[in-house]
Amino acid sequence: MNTDLLLTGISQLATALSPGPKHGTAMGEVLVIPKAALALRAGRIAWCGPQSEWRGVAESTVDLGDRAVVPGLIDPHTHAVWAGDRLSDFEARASGESYESILLAGGGIRSTVRATAAASVEELVALARPRIAALTASGATTIEVKSGYGFTPTAELTSLEAIAILAENTPARIVSTLLIHIPPEDASLRANYIAGVCDELIPKVATRRLATAVDVFVEKEAWRPAEAEQVFRAAKQHGLAIKLHSEQFHAIGGLELGVRMKALSIDHLEACGPQQVEAIASSGTIATILPGVSLHLGIPAAAGRELIDAGAAVAVGTDLNPGSSPLYSVANALALAVRLNGLTPKEALAAGTVNAACALGLGGYGCIHAEAPADFLVLHGNDWRELVYTLGANPVAETWIAGERIAP
């Protein structure tokens, strides 16, 4: 076998056994190859296995110096395009106000909407670029970015245009999602707003290929399941996948809707009860948990342990956003999932790779195997578990995407 590059000196190569969703106990089935090597050709993995078994010829060889390698991480849930800040909200919460009370008073998301709607495409790109760079340096090779802070159709399109520019000018793979985030403050305008989303915004987004999925925030202070269903039907009619923010503070039927309509993922799940856990565990929908929100808002963490024990396919994301999760490290999100959500290190690796890929409809990503995209991380240490052990420092020494080292 002739290859472009052979990477040797890999103390451990740790990966899920195969691409595709891993449910329940299968999340803990991780292949660990000691003293491994990786052969790369044309941006893909040509061969991997114990270094002693390599029999090919490489144009060049790089010794990684007895360091561990894992697949590139996938962040399936971010809001990386926004303007303004939420420092006043942070101070208010530290003084005892709840996230919901701040939202009802016109702060929270609405303050970010005002700032984002006033920003140009160029300004949004400039603000988002260092956020994407931070996620990439922390190990993210694929990143979902949602709109949702524009609110008006014009402002939503502006945010999606900014995401498209980032996708063209960022080494990481960017997946764009149209998020229908919050309703109008005047309740009498809700029906007209939904009609505009379904009849005007979604068709424009689909025609211009500005997103691959549509997400809706289903919550007492946001959208009702019946409203979300209208949006999802329009999305599917235009060839777009569907996702939900649901069960963050209350269980009002969003999860059941998502399962019934075969959503790619249902995200948050902090308010899941036993019935909701069983419903998503028995479905093909990915359960995406977001531990940065639990840490930052001080709310109960999603029942990651219970979800896995019930047989769910769990993914983990940063939920990078200005209000509820200013978390710029996907590696740290996995570390928090171990500590707050009860995942084991092996389960966290699956949650941040193959399952996160499936939450974005990218079933072939997130695993190191022959013919897979050459997206992987080289850690500072020689034990792959440092990825989810380390806090306060970046465990990732190098991020490789499509066979090229792009960070640091």
TARANOR-V501885 format. One line per field, one symbol per residue. ss: DSSP state (~ for helix, > for strand, _ for the rest). phi: phi as a letter, one per 40 degrees, with the letter a starting at -180 (. if undefined). psi: psi as a letter, one per 30 degrees, with the letter a starting at -180 (. if undefined). A space follows every 10 residues. Layout:
ss: ???
phi: ???
psi: ???
This chain:
ss: _>>>>>>>>> >>>>>>____ ___~~~~~_> >>>>>>>>>> >__>>>>>>> ~~~___>>>> >>>>>>>>>> >_>>>__>__ ______~~~~ ~~~~____~~ ~~~~____~~ ~~~~~~~___ ~~~~~~~~~~ ~~~~~~~__> >>>>>>____ __~~~~~~~~ ~~~~~~~~__ __>>>>>>>> ______~~~~ ~~~~~~~~~~ ~~~~~~~~__ __>>>>>>__ __>_~~~~~~ ~~~~~~~___ >>>>>>____ ___~~~~~~~ ____>>>>__ ___~~~~~~~ ~____>>>>_ ~~~~~~~___ ___~~~~~~~ ___>>>___> >___>____~ ~~~~~~~~~~ ____~~~~~~ ~__~~~~~~_ __________ __>__>>>>_ _____~~~~_ _____>>>>> >__>>>>_
phi: .bbcabbbgc cabbadcacg cbbfcccccb cbbcfcabbb afgbccaaic dcccbcbbca bbccggbcbb cdcbccabbc babgabcccd ccccchccdc cccccgcfdc ccdccccccc dcccccccdc cccccccchc bbbcbcchbc gcdccccccc ccccccccbb cccbbcbcbc cbcccccccd cccccccccb ccdcccccfc ababbbcbad cbbcdccccd ccccdccbgb cbabcafcba cbhccccccc cfcdabbhgc bcbdccdccc ccbcccccbb cccccccgbd cdcdcccccc hccbbbbcfd acbbacbbbc cccccccccb bgccdccccc ccbccccccb gbccbgbcad gcdcbabbcc cbbcccdbcc bgaccccabb bfgbcbac
psi: kklekkjahj ekjkllflll kjkbfffgjk kjjlhllkkk khglkekkak effkgakkel kkjghhllkl lklkjgjlhf jllalheeee eeefgfklee eeefggbbee eeeeeeffll eeeeeeefef eeeeeefffj fkkkklbfge dleeeeeeee eeeeeeefgk elkkkkkjkj dlllejfffe eeeeeeeefe eeeeeeefhf lflkkkjjle gbkleeeeee eeeeeefggk lllkklheel jggeeeeeee ghkelkkdgf gkleeeeeee fglgkkjjli feeeeefhlk lkieeeeeff gljklklfhj lfefiijgje eeeeeeeeee fglleeeeee egceeeeffg gifglgkjlk flkijlkkle lgkfffefek kfljfkekkk khgkjfk.
